[in-house]
Every structure is written in C-alpha cells, then in structure tokens.
Amino acid sequence: MVQFCYHSLTYLNDLANGSSLWILDIQMNKLHGKVPDTFSPHLEALNVNGNQFEGLLPKTLSSCTRLMDLNLGNNQFEDTFPNWLQNLSYLEILVLRGNKLYGPIVELKSEYKFPSLIIFDISCNNFSGLLPKGYIKGFEAMKILDDKVHDSNYYIQTGGLIDLDRGDFVIPRYDDSVTATIKGANTPFAKIPTVFVNIDLSGNKFEGDIPDVIGELQGIRDLNISHNRLVDHIPHSLGNLTNLESLDLSSNMLTSEIPTELANLNFLEVLNVSQNQLVGSIPHGKQFDAFSNDSYMGNMGLCGLPLSLQCNSNVPQQQYPSSEAEDKFGFGWKPVTIGYACGMVLGISLGCCVFWIGKPQWLVIIFDDERTALLHFKSELSPGSYFDVYKCPRGYPKMRTWDNGTDCCSWMGITCDSMSGHVIGLDLSCSGLVGNIHPNSTLFHLTHLHTLNLAGSDFYGSEFPSQFGEFVSLTHLNLSYCGFDGDIPSQISHLSKLQSLDLSDLNESLKLKETTLKRLLQNATALREILLDGVNMSLIGSSPGPLSKNCIHLEGKIQKQGNYNLKSNIKRHSMQHKIQKYCTFTLQPKP
C-alpha cells in the first residue's frame, strides 16, 4: 500500500508500476501531467483526487479486475465516459467529478454494468445526451435494502483478505475516503459508511427526461441531478426510494406537478426542486411540512404552503387576442396611459421609501435568484477549517453564516446595493474555500458584482475560468494565492471598469501573455493598482512596446521572470515594494 496525501510529489510512474501494489492513494497533491498507463494487476484502490492530471483516462485500469475504489475526481482529464470499466464486477466507488469529461454516455453491450457500484459521482463535467438508463438499471447493489449490507456502523474498506496468489499474505485493511455533495454541501468522508449510497449527475448538460428505472434503486440515500437540461415530469417512481434522505432536481426544465408519492419518503431531509417549470399544488404531510420556500423558488406555477400563493386563489386568467381586448374589458388606450403615469409616480415614491427606510423584506423575494446562486456556489466548494498561515494568518469560514432562511444581504462577506438590493460585493478572502470553480459555476450568475475577493482559497490548480471576464461591472478583483493554473484568460481584458487587480501567485503556475496584458491596460483605463507577484510572465517579449495610451499608476512587486527582470521606464523604490508609473515595459537581462 502507498498512501501520500497533501504533499507536493511530482511523479508517480515508479509507484504505479509496482507489481505488488494493491492500493495507491495520492490525493490532494500537486501532481501533474498524465497518469501512468501501467498499473499493478492486484490494484484494489486508486485515489488521485485533487491533483492536476490531464489527458485521457487510463484504459489499462480495465484490466485491474480487483479494483473496488476508483477516484479520479477534481483533475483536468479530458475524455469521454469510461464505459470500458463497466465489467469490473467488484467496483463499488466511481468518482469522476470536476474534470473536463464530455459527450454522451455510451453503454457497451454486456452482461454486467457496474453491478457492485454504490457511489457514482460524475458531477461538474460536460456530459451530454440522455441520462444513462441502462447503467442505472444495472446498479444492482443500489437496489438492496438489507440493513446488514447498508449499516451505518460499518465502513467501506479495501484489503483485509488472504491473497492466495501470494501465499498466506493478509492484505491490511484500508479505509476508503471520498468528498461528495451531500444535502447541498461538499462533505469529506475520511471513512465511507456502507449505508452511503449516492448518485450525483449534477452540473452537466444532460437532456431528455428522468428515467423511471431510478425508482428501482431503493437503497439510495442521496440523489442529485441538478443543473442540467432535463425536461418532462418528475417520475412517480421516485416515491419508491424509501431510504432517500436528499433529493436535488433544481435548475432544470421539469414540468407538471410534484408527485404526491414523494410525501411518503419518511427520511427525506433535503428537497430542492427550485428553478424549474413545475405547476400545481405542493404535496403536504410528513417531511414536506418541514421544507421552506427555498425548496420551490423559481417555479411560478406552484402554489400552497410554504409559498404565500394559495392554490384556491391561483385561477389562471383567460387570454384574449389584442384586437378583442377593448371589447372584453371595456377600456382603451386612455385608461392605460393614466395607469402608466400612476405607476411611474408609485415607482418613484417606492424608490424614495427604500432610500430613506432601507430595503423592505418583501423586496428581497425579487432577488431570490441571487441568493440561490450564492447557496449553490457554497455547495460547489468545501468551506474548510484549514488555513494556510502564509496566505491567511486570520482565516474564518464566512460561508458558515449563510443560512437558507435569512436575507443573503445579512450574510458575512456579502454587500448589497441599498437601492436595488442586488449583490454588488462578495468577499470570501481567507474563508478556507477548497474545490474547483467550473465554467458553469453559479458564481458567474452574480452579474451585478462590483467587488470580488476570493484571496487565499485553494482551487486545486484548476484552470482560470474565462467567465471572470463576464463581470463587466467589476472595479476590484482579488484572486491572489488561489492556486489557479495555466494561462490568465484573455477575457480578463473585458473588465474595462477595473481599478484594482490582484492575481499574485506562489509558484508561477499562472502565466500571463503579452497580448492579454496589453489589452487589459488598454481597456481598463481606470486601473490604478495591479499585483502580479509570482505570475509567470516569461511569455512577454523582450520589448513589447507601449502598453497603454495613458500612463497608468500601478503598484506591486517586480518579479524575476526566467532570465529577465521586468522593469518599467519610470520607477521609485520603497522598502519592500516598488511603486511605478508604467507607460512601457521592457525585459532586461539579469546582471
């Protein structure tokens, strides 16, 4: 067994090729490149979660017939779904979350289709097409209700067996671990209870309907299919999932009514069907009486408690053609004009009221979409308790104050506009955030942000999302020491209102191209501060020439880049910093 966690290893070929290796746990390191294509045939567990591996998934794993635990999550793998794993009859854990996997899930014709699987997590990728109905039907281990099999007092373990191939050698027990989105929050499990049966398909591009066969998986505890493009109704068969504790179907395009069968799920603690197109009466009784408005927001056709809209008053108005409107209602354009004028007066009065007495509570409801986006962003990350002393000498997990039942404007780290109520400031610096920010993250739904500070987070060396360039109202952006990797996207130059930008890094994993820097300084005419400490600027030519029509005051450390020092034509020195007035950059050889 080889187990290295939270280290900075740079290679593992020799480890993976060990002929007697049965467990390889190298999660949460800074390993990069491609995963070796040769593994021990005795391998039972492989965990490379939270590294920087890229390329294709290693197909040689299909020959590891003893494999029980495979966790390739939170890397940069770019491939299609590994259907060549479906014949591994002992595989219990398959985690592919947080990569760049894409395309439809194609099922191979086979007698076995993941028969032992109890954890199936492919969330936060770019899978498309229909949900894998054939695989879901083949998840035989998830259909078991026997308490002796799914017991919370027992944990999923590898090893602990006598290996007949190597004599009477007893393989030590190894506790499998995983991080999963449970009840809306990223939850790390140092040990995985056998009772934990989970399917997470969220954050992809799946289309079509939800197959009825999911209702056969009666052992499942957590089901998350949120943030896809699913349509049609919620299957009544979900009412058969009597062990279900968390169900998230939010942010799809589901229609029709919420099945009354769901009210019979006695263990259901979390329900989220928000941001769909559901209609009709909300079921009541048992667990449903405990759910709040957040479970249903964004469905204009729903009625009944806990919503304020009662079903007996939700009578749809008949629509008439515009040519018949005057005849039916008995008024023409004059009353409409009068109503428009009155509405304008009322709007101005309301604005003054908000200005003088603050934002009324009912107005908060209008902006529930921003609160939903914040809560989903919270669920995408792990608000951990570990803080790098160098980055954050005084860290605090601010997201712990984010509560479903309160106004998001009262949450720690959130600033709202006193007039409009929109979220305009997000400060989660030194909050211990861990995970990946994906291009489809709900963070990018906060389009009114003026300030954004995520400094000191640990994003596992994930790529710098180009969607940061969509925050066109930003004046202050701080992404320092976040662990982003690769090129700073050219879209950052779209932030024309920027006054302050901090992209400081520790290990030069971020790269800045000359064209990106030029465009940024040309477009961001209000920019007065830029910090690029530790950013790799070796791609900037030896004489890039003028970077801005107007000299811009920039402040920060001048970093050594390769064999060159980055200098400006005008400079003043202080004790630890250099304050410059940049008109042009030149790269001069080190003395």
VEXDREN-2710 file (C-alpha; in Angstrom, 1 decimal):
% VEXDREN-2710
k/r/px/py/pz
1/MET/0.0/0.0/0.0
2/VAL/1.3/3.5/-0.8
3/GLN/-0.6/6.5/0.7
4/PHE/0.6/10.1/0.2
5/CYS/-1.9/12.9/0.9
6/TYR/-1.4/16.6/1.0
7/HIS/2.2/16.5/-0.4
8/SER/3.9/18.1/-3.4
9/LEU/5.0/15.0/-5.3
10/THR/5.9/15.5/-9.0
11/TYR/6.0/11.9/-10.3
12/LEU/4.5/8.5/-9.7
13/ASN/5.5/6.2/-12.5
14/ASP/7.6/4.0/-10.2
15/LEU/4.8/3.8/-7.7
16/ALA/2.1/2.8/-10.1
17/ASN/4.2/0.1/-11.8
18/GLY/4.8/-1.8/-8.6
19/SER/3.8/-5.3/-9.4
20/SER/2.6/-6.0/-5.8
21/LEU/0.9/-2.6/-5.3
22/TRP/-2.8/-3.0/-4.2
23/ILE/-3.6/0.5/-3.0
24/LEU/-2.4/3.8/-4.4
25/ASP/-3.7/6.9/-2.6
26/ILE/-2.0/10.2/-3.8
27/GLN/-5.0/12.5/-3.3
28/MET/-4.6/16.2/-2.7
29/ASN/-1.1/16.7/-4.1
30/LYS/0.2/18.9/-6.9
31/LEU/0.9/16.0/-9.3
32/HIS/0.6/17.0/-13.0
33/GLY/1.0/15.5/-16.4
34/LYS/-0.5/12.2/-17.5
35/VAL/-1.4/9.3/-15.3
36/PRO/0.8/6.2/-16.0
37/ASP/-0.7/3.7/-18.4
38/THR/0.5/0.6/-16.4
39/PHE/-0.9/-0.5/-13.1
40/SER/-0.4/-3.5/-10.9
41/PRO/-3.0/-6.2/-11.7
42/HIS/-3.5/-6.5/-7.9
43/LEU/-4.7/-2.9/-7.6
44/GLU/-7.8/-2.6/-5.4
45/ALA/-8.0/1.1/-4.8
46/LEU/-6.7/4.2/-6.8
47/ASN/-7.3/7.7/-5.5
48/VAL/-5.8/10.6/-7.4
49/ASN/-8.4/13.2/-6.3
50/GLY/-7.4/16.8/-6.2
51/ASN/-4.3/16.9/-8.5
52/GLN/-3.6/18.4/-11.8
53/PHE/-3.6/15.3/-14.1
54/GLU/-4.7/15.8/-17.7
55/GLY/-5.2/13.9/-20.9
56/LEU/-7.1/10.7/-21.4
57/LEU/-8.3/8.4/-18.7
58/PRO/-6.0/5.3/-18.4
59/LYS/-7.8/2.4/-20.2
60/THR/-5.4/-0.1/-18.6
61/LEU/-7.5/0.2/-15.5
62/SER/-10.0/-2.1/-17.2
63/SER/-7.5/-5.0/-16.6
64/CYS/-7.4/-4.3/-12.8
65/THR/-10.1/-6.9/-12.1
66/ARG/-9.9/-6.5/-8.3
67/LEU/-10.5/-2.7/-8.4
68/MET/-13.0/-1.6/-5.8
69/ASP/-12.4/2.1/-5.4
70/LEU/-11.6/4.5/-8.3
71/ASN/-11.5/8.2/-7.6
72/LEU/-10.2/10.4/-10.4
73/GLY/-12.1/13.5/-9.3
74/ASN/-11.0/17.1/-9.4
75/ASN/-8.3/16.9/-12.1
76/GLN/-8.1/18.1/-15.7
77/PHE/-8.9/14.8/-17.5
78/GLU/-10.4/15.4/-20.9
79/ASP/-12.1/12.3/-22.3
80/THR/-15.4/10.6/-22.9
81/PHE/-17.1/8.4/-20.3
82/PRO/-15.0/5.3/-19.5
83/ASN/-17.6/2.6/-20.4
84/TRP/-14.7/0.1/-20.5
85/LEU/-14.9/0.0/-16.7
86/GLN/-18.4/-1.5/-16.6
87/ASN/-17.3/-5.1/-16.4
88/LEU/-15.3/-4.6/-13.2
89/SER/-17.6/-6.6/-11.0
90/TYR/-16.0/-5.5/-7.7
91/LEU/-16.0/-1.8/-8.4
92/GLU/-18.0/0.0/-5.6
93/ILE/-16.8/3.6/-5.9
94/LEU/-16.5/5.5/-9.2
95/VAL/-15.8/9.3/-8.8
96/LEU/-15.1/11.3/-11.9
97/ARG/-16.4/14.7/-10.7
98/GLY/-14.7/18.0/-11.5
99/ASN/-12.9/17.1/-14.8
100/LYS/-13.4/18.0/-18.5
101/LEU/-15.2/14.8/-19.5
102/TYR/-17.7/15.3/-22.3
103/GLY/-20.1/13.8/-24.7
104/PRO/-23.0/11.3/-24.4
105/ILE/-22.6/8.2/-22.1
106/VAL/-22.5/5.3/-24.5
107/GLU/-23.3/1.9/-22.9
108/LEU/-21.5/-1.2/-24.2
109/LYS/-23.5/-4.4/-24.7
110/SER/-22.5/-6.5/-21.7
111/GLU/-24.0/-8.8/-19.1
112/TYR/-22.6/-6.6/-16.3
113/LYS/-23.0/-2.9/-16.0
114/PHE/-21.3/-1.8/-12.7
115/PRO/-23.2/-4.4/-10.6
116/SER/-21.4/-3.5/-7.3
117/LEU/-21.4/0.2/-7.6
118/ILE/-22.8/2.2/-4.7
119/ILE/-21.2/5.6/-5.3
120/PHE/-21.5/7.1/-8.8
121/ASP/-20.3/10.7/-9.0
122/ILE/-19.8/12.2/-12.4
123/SER/-20.8/15.8/-11.5
124/CYS/-19.3/19.0/-12.8
125/ASN/-18.3/17.8/-16.2
126/ASN/-19.6/18.4/-19.7
127/PHE/-21.5/15.1/-20.3
128/SER/-24.5/15.5/-22.6
129/GLY/-27.3/13.4/-24.2
130/LEU/-29.7/11.3/-22.2
131/LEU/-29.2/10.0/-18.7
132/PRO/-27.6/6.6/-18.8
133/LYS/-30.8/4.5/-18.3
134/GLY/-29.0/1.2/-19.0
135/TYR/-26.3/1.8/-16.4
136/ILE/-28.9/2.9/-13.8
137/LYS/-30.8/-0.3/-14.4
138/GLY/-27.6/-2.3/-13.9
139/PHE/-26.7/-0.8/-10.5
140/GLU/-27.8/-4.0/-8.7
141/ALA/-26.0/-3.1/-5.4
142/MET/-28.1/0.1/-5.1
143/LYS/-31.3/-1.9/-5.1
144/ILE/-30.5/-3.7/-1.9
145/LEU/-32.4/-2.7/1.2
146/ASP/-30.9/-5.2/3.6
147/ASP/-29.8/-3.4/6.8
148/LYS/-27.0/-5.9/7.2
149/VAL/-25.5/-4.7/3.9
150/HIS/-26.0/-1.0/4.4
151/ASP/-25.2/-0.4/8.1
152/SER/-24.0/3.0/9.3
153/ASN/-21.7/1.2/11.9
154/TYR/-19.6/-0.3/9.1
155/TYR/-17.4/1.3/6.5
156/ILE/-16.3/0.6/3.0
157/GLN/-12.8/-1.0/3.2
158/THR/-10.3/-2.5/0.8
159/GLY/-8.0/-5.3/1.8
160/GLY/-8.3/-7.4/4.9
161/LEU/-8.2/-10.6/2.8
162/ILE/-5.9/-13.5/2.3
163/ASP/-4.2/-13.3/-1.0
164/LEU/-3.9/-16.8/-2.4
165/ASP/-1.8/-15.7/-5.3
166/ARG/0.9/-14.6/-2.9
167/GLY/0.6/-17.4/-0.3
168/ASP/-1.0/-16.7/3.1
169/PHE/-0.3/-13.0/2.9
170/VAL/-3.0/-11.0/4.7
171/ILE/-3.7/-7.6/3.0
172/PRO/-4.1/-4.9/5.6
173/ARG/-7.4/-3.0/5.7
174/TYR/-7.6/0.4/4.1
175/ASP/-10.4/2.8/4.8
176/ASP/-11.7/4.3/1.5
177/SER/-12.4/8.1/1.5
178/VAL/-14.3/10.5/-0.7
179/THR/-15.7/14.0/-0.9
180/ALA/-19.3/14.2/-2.1
181/THR/-22.0/16.8/-2.3
182/ILE/-24.4/15.8/0.4
183/LYS/-27.6/17.7/1.2
184/GLY/-26.3/20.7/-0.7
185/ALA/-22.8/20.9/0.8
186/ASN/-19.5/19.4/-0.2
187/THR/-18.7/16.8/2.6
188/PRO/-15.4/15.0/3.0
189/PHE/-15.6/11.4/4.3
190/ALA/-12.4/10.1/5.8
191/LYS/-14.3/6.8/6.1
192/ILE/-17.3/5.9/3.9
193/PRO/-20.2/4.2/5.7
194/THR/-21.6/1.3/3.9
195/VAL/-25.0/3.0/4.2
196/PHE/-23.8/5.8/2.0
197/VAL/-25.4/5.1/-1.4
198/ASN/-25.1/8.0/-3.7
199/ILE/-25.7/9.2/-7.3
200/ASP/-24.5/12.7/-8.4
201/LEU/-25.1/13.6/-12.0
202/SER/-25.3/17.4/-11.4
203/GLY/-23.5/20.2/-13.3
204/ASN/-23.6/18.6/-16.8
205/LYS/-25.6/19.1/-19.9
206/PHE/-27.9/16.0/-19.8
207/GLU/-31.2/16.3/-21.7
208/GLY/-34.4/14.4/-22.0
209/ASP/-36.4/13.0/-19.1
210/ILE/-35.6/11.3/-15.8
211/PRO/-35.9/7.6/-16.4
212/ASP/-38.4/5.7/-14.3
213/VAL/-35.8/3.0/-13.5
214/ILE/-34.3/5.3/-10.9
215/GLY/-37.2/4.3/-8.7
216/GLU/-35.7/0.7/-8.6
217/LEU/-32.6/1.9/-6.6
218/GLN/-34.3/1.5/-3.2
219/GLY/-31.0/1.6/-1.3
220/ILE/-30.0/5.1/-2.5
221/ARG/-29.7/7.8/0.1
222/ASP/-28.6/10.9/-1.9
223/LEU/-29.7/11.7/-5.5
224/ASN/-28.5/14.9/-7.2
225/ILE/-29.4/15.6/-10.9
226/SER/-29.4/19.4/-10.6
227/HIS/-28.1/21.9/-13.1
228/ASN/-28.8/20.0/-16.3
229/ARG/-31.3/20.4/-19.1
230/LEU/-33.9/17.8/-18.1
231/VAL/-37.5/18.1/-19.2
232/ASP/-40.9/16.5/-18.7
233/HIS/-42.3/15.3/-15.4
234/ILE/-40.7/14.1/-12.1
235/PRO/-41.2/10.3/-12.1
236/HIS/-43.7/9.0/-9.7
237/SER/-41.4/6.0/-9.2
238/LEU/-39.1/8.2/-7.0
239/GLY/-41.7/7.6/-4.3
240/ASN/-40.3/4.1/-4.1
241/LEU/-36.9/5.4/-2.8
242/THR/-37.9/4.9/0.9
243/ASN/-34.3/5.4/2.1
244/LEU/-33.8/8.7/0.3
245/GLU/-32.5/11.5/2.5
246/SER/-31.6/14.1/-0.1
247/LEU/-33.2/14.9/-3.5
248/ASP/-31.9/17.7/-5.7
249/LEU/-33.6/18.3/-9.1
250/SER/-33.1/22.0/-9.2
251/SER/-32.1/24.2/-12.2
252/ASN/-33.6/22.0/-14.9
253/MET/-36.7/22.5/-17.1
254/LEU/-39.0/20.0/-15.4
255/THR/-42.7/20.5/-15.8
256/SER/-46.0/19.1/-14.5
257/GLU/-46.8/18.6/-10.8
258/ILE/-44.7/17.4/-7.9
259/PRO/-45.7/13.7/-7.4
260/THR/-47.7/13.2/-4.2
261/GLU/-45.8/9.9/-3.7
262/LEU/-42.8/11.9/-2.6
263/ALA/-44.7/12.8/0.6
264/ASN/-44.2/9.2/1.7
265/LEU/-40.4/9.4/1.9
266/ASN/-40.1/9.4/5.7
267/PHE/-36.3/10.0/5.8
268/LEU/-36.2/12.9/3.2
269/GLU/-34.4/15.8/4.9
270/VAL/-33.5/17.9/1.9
271/LEU/-35.6/18.6/-1.1
272/ASN/-34.7/21.1/-3.9
273/VAL/-36.8/21.4/-7.0
274/SER/-36.2/25.1/-7.4
275/GLN/-35.7/26.8/-10.8
276/ASN/-37.8/24.5/-12.9
277/GLN/-41.3/25.0/-14.5
278/LEU/-43.4/23.0/-12.1
279/VAL/-47.1/23.7/-11.5
280/GLY/-49.9/22.8/-9.2
281/SER/-50.2/22.2/-5.5
282/ILE/-47.2/21.3/-3.3
283/PRO/-47.8/18.0/-1.5
284/HIS/-48.1/18.3/2.2
285/GLY/-47.7/16.0/5.2
286/LYS/-44.8/14.3/6.9
287/GLN/-41.4/15.6/5.7
288/PHE/-42.9/18.1/3.2
289/ASP/-44.3/20.2/6.0
290/ALA/-40.7/21.0/7.1
291/PHE/-39.4/22.3/3.8
292/SER/-39.0/26.0/3.3
293/ASN/-39.6/28.3/0.3
294/ASP/-36.1/27.7/-0.9
295/SER/-37.1/24.2/-2.0
296/TYR/-39.6/25.6/-4.5
297/MET/-38.4/29.1/-5.6
298/GLY/-38.3/29.8/-9.4
299/ASN/-41.5/27.7/-10.2
300/MET/-44.1/30.4/-10.9
301/GLY/-46.9/27.8/-11.3
302/LEU/-46.6/26.2/-7.8
303/CYS/-49.0/27.0/-5.0
304/GLY/-49.7/26.1/-1.5
305/LEU/-47.7/26.1/1.7
306/PRO/-44.9/27.1/2.4
307/LEU/-45.4/29.5/-0.5
308/SER/-47.6/32.6/0.0
309/LEU/-49.7/31.8/-3.1
310/GLN/-52.6/29.7/-2.1
311/CYS/-54.0/27.3/-4.7
312/ASN/-57.6/28.4/-4.4
313/SER/-56.6/31.9/-5.5
314/ASN/-54.4/30.8/-8.3
315/VAL/-57.0/30.9/-11.1
316/PRO/-55.4/31.4/-14.5
317/GLN/-56.7/34.4/-16.4
318/GLN/-58.1/33.7/-19.8
319/GLN/-56.1/35.3/-22.6
320/TYR/-57.8/37.3/-25.3
321/PRO/-56.5/38.5/-28.6
322/SER/-55.3/42.1/-28.6
323/SER/-58.0/43.0/-31.1
324/GLU/-60.7/42.0/-28.6
325/ALA/-59.1/43.4/-25.5
326/GLU/-61.0/46.7/-25.5
327/ASP/-64.4/45.0/-26.1
328/LYS/-63.8/42.4/-23.3
329/PHE/-62.5/44.8/-20.7
330/GLY/-64.3/48.0/-21.6
331/PHE/-61.3/50.3/-21.8
332/GLY/-58.9/51.6/-24.4
333/TRP/-55.7/53.5/-24.6
334/LYS/-56.6/56.4/-22.3
335/PRO/-57.0/54.4/-19.1
336/VAL/-53.8/52.6/-20.0
337/THR/-52.0/55.9/-20.3
338/ILE/-53.4/57.1/-16.9
339/GLY/-52.3/53.8/-15.3
340/TYR/-48.8/54.1/-16.7
341/ALA/-48.5/57.6/-15.3
342/CYS/-49.7/56.4/-11.9
343/GLY/-47.3/53.5/-12.0
344/MET/-44.4/55.9/-12.6
345/VAL/-45.4/58.0/-9.6
346/LEU/-45.7/54.9/-7.4
347/GLY/-42.3/53.7/-8.6
348/ILE/-40.6/57.0/-7.8
349/SER/-42.3/57.0/-4.4
350/LEU/-41.2/53.5/-3.6
351/GLY/-37.6/54.3/-4.6
352/CYS/-37.6/57.2/-2.1
353/CYS/-39.1/55.0/0.5
354/VAL/-36.3/52.4/0.0
355/PHE/-33.7/55.2/0.1
356/TRP/-34.9/56.6/3.4
357/ILE/-36.0/53.5/5.4
358/GLY/-34.0/50.7/3.8
359/LYS/-35.0/47.7/1.7
360/PRO/-38.3/46.2/2.8
361/GLN/-38.3/42.5/3.5
362/TRP/-40.8/41.7/0.7
363/LEU/-38.5/43.2/-1.8
364/VAL/-35.9/40.6/-1.0
365/ILE/-38.0/38.0/-2.7
366/ILE/-37.4/39.6/-6.0
367/PHE/-33.7/38.8/-5.8
368/ASP/-34.0/35.2/-4.6
369/ASP/-32.2/34.1/-7.7
370/GLU/-29.0/35.8/-6.4
371/ARG/-29.4/34.1/-3.1
372/THR/-29.9/30.8/-4.8
373/ALA/-26.8/31.4/-6.9
374/LEU/-24.8/32.0/-3.7
375/LEU/-26.1/28.9/-2.0
376/HIS/-25.3/26.8/-5.0
377/PHE/-21.8/28.3/-5.1
378/LYS/-21.5/27.4/-1.4
379/SER/-22.4/23.8/-2.3
380/GLU/-19.8/23.7/-5.1
381/LEU/-17.0/24.3/-2.6
382/SER/-15.9/23.0/0.8
383/PRO/-15.8/25.8/3.4
384/GLY/-13.0/24.0/5.2
385/SER/-11.4/24.8/8.5
386/TYR/-7.7/24.7/7.3
387/PHE/-6.0/28.0/6.6
388/ASP/-2.5/28.5/5.1
389/VAL/-0.8/30.6/7.7
390/TYR/1.3/32.3/5.0
391/LYS/-1.7/33.3/3.0
392/CYS/-4.3/33.8/5.7
393/PRO/-3.0/34.4/9.3
394/ARG/-6.5/35.2/10.4
395/GLY/-8.9/33.0/8.4
396/TYR/-12.6/32.4/9.1
397/PRO/-15.1/30.3/7.2
398/LYS/-17.5/33.1/6.3
399/MET/-19.9/30.7/4.4
400/ARG/-20.9/29.2/7.7
401/THR/-23.1/32.2/8.3
402/TRP/-25.0/31.6/5.0
403/ASP/-28.4/30.3/6.1
404/ASN/-31.3/29.4/3.9
405/GLY/-33.8/31.2/6.0
406/THR/-32.2/34.6/6.1
407/ASP/-31.7/37.5/3.7
408/CYS/-28.4/37.0/1.8
409/CYS/-27.6/40.7/2.3
410/SER/-27.1/39.9/6.0
411/TRP/-24.5/37.1/5.4
412/MET/-20.9/37.6/6.1
413/GLY/-18.9/38.6/3.1
414/ILE/-22.0/39.9/1.1
415/THR/-22.6/43.6/0.2
416/CYS/-25.9/44.6/-1.4
417/ASP/-26.9/47.8/-3.1
418/SER/-29.1/49.9/-0.8
419/MET/-31.3/51.0/-3.6
420/SER/-31.6/48.0/-5.9
421/GLY/-31.0/45.2/-3.5
422/HIS/-28.6/43.4/-5.9
423/VAL/-25.5/41.7/-4.6
424/ILE/-22.6/44.0/-5.5
425/GLY/-19.8/42.8/-3.2
426/LEU/-18.5/39.3/-2.4
427/ASP/-15.6/39.0/0.0
428/LEU/-14.7/35.4/0.8
429/SER/-11.0/36.0/1.3
430/CYS/-9.3/33.7/3.8
431/SER/-12.5/31.6/4.1
432/GLY/-10.8/28.2/3.7
433/LEU/-12.6/27.5/0.4
434/VAL/-11.5/24.3/-1.2
435/GLY/-12.5/22.8/-4.6
436/ASN/-12.8/23.8/-8.2
437/ILE/-14.6/26.8/-9.9
438/HIS/-16.0/25.4/-13.1
439/PRO/-17.2/27.5/-16.1
440/ASN/-20.8/26.6/-15.2
441/SER/-20.4/27.7/-11.6
442/THR/-23.3/29.8/-10.3
443/LEU/-20.8/32.4/-9.1
444/PHE/-21.0/33.8/-12.6
445/HIS/-24.7/34.4/-12.2
446/LEU/-23.9/37.4/-9.9
447/THR/-23.7/39.8/-12.8
448/HIS/-24.0/43.0/-10.7
449/LEU/-20.8/42.5/-8.7
450/HIS/-18.6/45.5/-8.3
451/THR/-16.0/43.8/-5.9
452/LEU/-14.9/40.2/-5.8
453/ASN/-12.3/38.8/-3.4
454/LEU/-11.5/35.1/-3.2
455/ALA/-7.9/35.5/-2.0
456/GLY/-6.3/32.6/-0.1
457/SER/-8.7/29.9/-1.5
458/ASP/-7.4/26.5/-2.6
459/PHE/-8.8/25.7/-6.0
460/TYR/-6.5/22.7/-6.6
461/GLY/-4.6/24.0/-9.5
462/SER/-7.8/24.3/-11.6
463/GLU/-7.7/26.4/-14.8
464/PHE/-8.5/30.1/-14.5
465/PRO/-12.1/30.3/-15.9
466/SER/-12.6/32.8/-18.7
467/GLN/-16.1/33.6/-17.3
468/PHE/-14.4/36.0/-14.8
469/GLY/-14.3/38.3/-17.8
470/GLU/-18.1/38.5/-17.8
471/PHE/-18.2/40.6/-14.6
472/VAL/-18.3/43.8/-16.6
473/SER/-19.2/45.9/-13.6
474/LEU/-16.2/44.9/-11.5
475/THR/-14.0/47.6/-10.1
476/HIS/-11.9/45.4/-7.7
477/LEU/-10.9/41.8/-8.3
478/ASN/-8.6/39.8/-6.0
479/LEU/-7.8/36.2/-6.9
480/SER/-4.4/36.1/-5.2
481/TYR/-3.0/32.9/-3.9
482/CYS/-6.0/30.8/-5.2
483/GLY/-3.9/28.1/-6.9
484/PHE/-5.2/28.7/-10.4
485/ASP/-3.2/27.1/-13.1
486/GLY/-2.5/27.8/-16.8
487/ASP/-2.9/30.9/-18.8
488/ILE/-4.7/34.0/-17.5
489/PRO/-7.6/34.2/-20.0
490/SER/-7.7/37.0/-22.4
491/GLN/-11.3/37.7/-21.4
492/ILE/-9.9/39.4/-18.3
493/SER/-9.2/42.3/-20.5
494/HIS/-13.0/42.8/-20.9
495/LEU/-13.1/44.2/-17.3
496/SER/-12.9/47.8/-18.5
497/LYS/-14.0/49.3/-15.2
498/LEU/-11.3/47.7/-13.1
499/GLN/-9.5/49.9/-10.6
500/SER/-7.6/47.2/-8.7
501/LEU/-6.5/43.7/-9.8
502/ASP/-4.5/41.2/-7.7
503/LEU/-3.5/37.9/-9.3
504/SER/-0.5/37.2/-7.1
505/ASP/0.7/33.6/-7.1
506/LEU/3.2/31.5/-5.1
507/ASN/4.7/29.0/-7.6
508/GLU/4.4/30.7/-11.0
509/SER/1.7/28.3/-12.1
510/LEU/-0.3/31.2/-13.6
511/LYS/1.0/32.5/-17.0
512/LEU/0.4/36.0/-18.4
513/LYS/0.6/36.5/-22.2
514/GLU/1.8/39.8/-23.7
515/THR/-1.4/40.3/-25.7
516/THR/-3.6/39.8/-22.6
517/LEU/-1.6/42.3/-20.6
518/LYS/-1.7/44.9/-23.4
519/ARG/-5.5/44.6/-23.9
520/LEU/-6.1/44.8/-20.2
521/LEU/-4.1/48.0/-19.8
522/GLN/-5.7/49.5/-23.0
523/ASN/-9.3/48.7/-22.0
524/ALA/-9.1/49.3/-18.2
525/THR/-8.4/53.0/-18.3
526/ALA/-9.4/53.4/-14.6
527/LEU/-6.9/50.8/-13.4
528/ARG/-4.7/52.1/-10.7
529/GLU/-3.3/49.0/-9.0
530/ILE/-2.2/45.7/-10.3
531/LEU/-0.4/43.0/-8.4
532/LEU/1.2/40.1/-10.3
533/ASP/3.6/38.8/-7.7
534/GLY/4.8/35.3/-8.7
535/VAL/2.9/35.3/-12.0
536/ASN/4.9/33.7/-14.9
537/MET/5.5/36.4/-17.4
538/SER/8.1/34.7/-19.5
539/LEU/5.8/34.8/-22.4
540/ILE/6.1/38.6/-22.6
541/GLY/8.6/39.6/-25.4
542/SER/11.8/41.4/-24.8
543/SER/10.3/44.7/-26.0
544/PRO/6.5/44.7/-26.1
545/GLY/6.4/48.4/-26.5
546/PRO/3.6/50.7/-25.3
547/LEU/1.0/49.0/-23.2
548/SER/-1.4/51.9/-22.7
549/LYS/-2.2/55.2/-24.4
550/ASN/-2.3/56.8/-21.0
551/CYS/0.3/56.2/-18.3
552/ILE/-1.3/54.2/-15.5
553/HIS/-0.2/54.1/-11.9
554/LEU/0.4/50.5/-10.9
555/GLU/1.6/49.3/-7.6
556/GLY/3.3/45.9/-6.7
557/LYS/6.4/43.9/-6.6
558/ILE/8.6/43.4/-9.6
559/GLN/9.1/39.7/-10.0
560/LYS/12.0/38.0/-11.7
561/GLN/10.8/36.0/-14.7
562/GLY/13.2/33.4/-16.1
563/ASN/16.4/35.1/-17.1
564/TYR/14.9/38.6/-17.1
565/ASN/13.7/41.3/-14.7
566/LEU/10.5/43.0/-15.6
567/LYS/11.1/46.8/-15.4
568/SER/9.3/50.0/-16.4
569/ASN/10.6/53.2/-17.8
570/ILE/9.7/55.1/-14.6
571/LYS/10.2/53.8/-11.1
572/ARG/10.5/54.7/-7.4
573/HIS/11.7/52.3/-4.7
574/SER/10.3/51.7/-1.2
575/MET/11.4/49.3/1.5
576/GLN/9.5/46.2/0.2
577/HIS/7.6/47.4/-2.8
578/LYS/8.3/49.4/-5.9
579/ILE/5.7/51.9/-7.0
580/GLN/5.8/52.5/-10.7
581/LYS/4.2/54.6/-13.3
582/TYR/4.0/52.3/-16.3
583/CYS/4.0/53.6/-19.8
584/THR/6.1/50.8/-21.4
585/PHE/7.5/47.5/-20.2
586/THR/10.9/46.2/-21.1
587/LEU/12.6/42.9/-20.2
588/GLN/16.3/43.4/-19.3
589/PRO/18.8/40.6/-18.7
590/LYS/19.6/39.9/-15.1
591/PRO/23.0/41.4/-14.0
END
